[in-house]
């Protein structure tokens, strides 16, 4: 026999109450048989007032209080009606209908989807670092001993061509002797009738000179060797770059091997500031954007720069992307590893659909907003959003149209109600039966709608 609609609704209520474990009393009467009788001489209008929740009409109590599901204050039922106040409008599957009084008590507010111009100023921190192409390493090309250090402190300023150190190397001494011998032979055979001998001596001289150059012996030192004809015990290594000494791993008297690093030099007349950009801010950032940089040692002083490069990876420690800003450093005021405050003016996004950011409910499955359809009806809708601006608005890419009203407060309660209806819908759906079309509600759906009226 096919169950009646009333019996089906009653079974639904019992199933929900049992599933939630809330111990609700269905029907709103307590006290057994005595509680079901109206005292003699009392009319139906004078019967005891009962209370219900406008959000959850199947909750009926004999005393005022709060709804055990949503926490809203219970409202009185009309005496003898046996049902909750009727809500405005008719709900189609997936929608929620709430009467105006309940909406006001819940504090539901709405805002329109509108076209706006989104602007964003990214405020972040950065770290001063060396300009990488201006960092240099001075290495030893030969094996020997450091006889004297002319530059003997880190942080010391050096100029291109300035003496760095004197190195004693038996190989250098031998190379000087070979060069002088080749030079003498070339001079002696210059007027000889045998052209081949003169040419061979010239080739030996060129090879000896090239060997000295490969060991960083300068042309001036070679000319001095030619003029004096004296082999020097040590040869001076000159700086090929200008800058400051950032690393000095050697000391006087130390033995050095071929390929060993002797000094590190960096030119800090220009520096980089690497600003941290969070992942959600990346859509606003691109090369060429203007940026201002401030430092705590000079309050009020603002340096102007531009983003010249965005690194193609995320820093594991901070989970940020680095954006490089290049700055001129007159007077060397900016020191590597200084902290900086960075403001980046992103390009605005003009004439785009936007809504308040707090209207969006985010979950692991996507983003949802509740659209106010009028007459107390609300519909959950999936949306796709883009960038958010400084005024609390977020770009709408899919799911909404201009002019639609979205809920900006109490949407979490609407979301809970929507999920509760969905759960009951699944409980009342016959097993193995496909859900009905949107325009063709089943008997169970009709019973469910009656239950929530």
Secondary structure, DSSP 8 states (H G I E B T S, - for coil): ----HHHHHHHHHHHHHHHHT----TTS--SHHHHTS--TT--GGGS---EE-SSSTT-EESS--B-TTT--B-EE--TTT-S----SS---TTEEE--HHHHHHHT-EEEE-EEEEE--EEEEEEEEEE-GGGEEEEE-SS-EEEEEES--STT-EE-TT-EEEEEE-HHHHHHHHHHHHHHHHHHHTTT-S-HHHHHHHHHHHHHHHHHHHHTT--HHHHHHHHHH----SEEEEE-SS-EEEEE----TT-EE-TT-EEEEEE--SEEEEEEEEEGGGGGG--TT-EEEEE-TTSTT-EEEEEEEEEEEEEETTTTEEEEEEEEE-GGG-S-TT-EEEEEEE---EEEEEEEEGGG-EEETTEEEEEEEEETTEEEEEEEEEEEE-TTSEEEEEES--TT-EEEEESHHHHHHHHHHHHHHHHHHS-TT-----TT---HHHHHHHHHT-
